[in-house]
């Protein structure tokens, strides 16, 4: 499982990196970014889905 953020949709609400700091961070302007290659470690699948469900712009996608 991998996650990605569509930078065109992200509005910088920060919910992804607040809910899943092991998967997401923020860039210099406060927009969400995926940490590393987006691979979700074993046991963090629920956290990834929580971040997806809480993104108001639906900018996060599970691959």
N, C-alpha and C positions, 0 to 999 in steps of 0.2 A: 504494500500500500504506500502511495505517495500523495503528498498534498502540493498544491500550487496556488498562488494568488494571481488573479488577473489585475495587473497594475492599472488598467483603464477603468476598472470598476471600484477599486479600493478608494475610500474617502478618508482613511486615517482615523477611524473610530478607536482602534487599539484593542478591541475585544479579543482578537486572535492571540496577541502576545500577552494579554493579561490572563486569559484562560489556559493557554498552552505555551508557556515561555520556553519549553524544551523544543518546540516545533517552529515557533515564529519569533521574530524580533521586529525592530522598527528601523527604518532608514533615517538619514539625517533630517528628513522633513516630517517624520512621525508616521509615515505610511508603513503598513505591514509588509514584511518580507519573510520568505521561508528560510530557515536555517539549514545550511548545507545543501544537499541535493533534493531535499523534500521527502526522503524516506522516513516513514513513521516506524520507530522502534517497536519491537514486540511489547505488548502491554499498554501502548499509548494510543491504540486505535479509537478507544472511547473518547479520549481527550481531543483527538483530531476531529471526530464527528461533532463534538460539543462546539468546537471553534467554528466549524462549517455552519452549524445550526444557529449560531449567535452572530454571524456576520450580517449586519443590516443591508449591505449592498450585494450580498451573495457573491462576493469576489473570490471565495475560497472554493477549491474544487478537489475532490478526492479522485485520484487516478488509479 
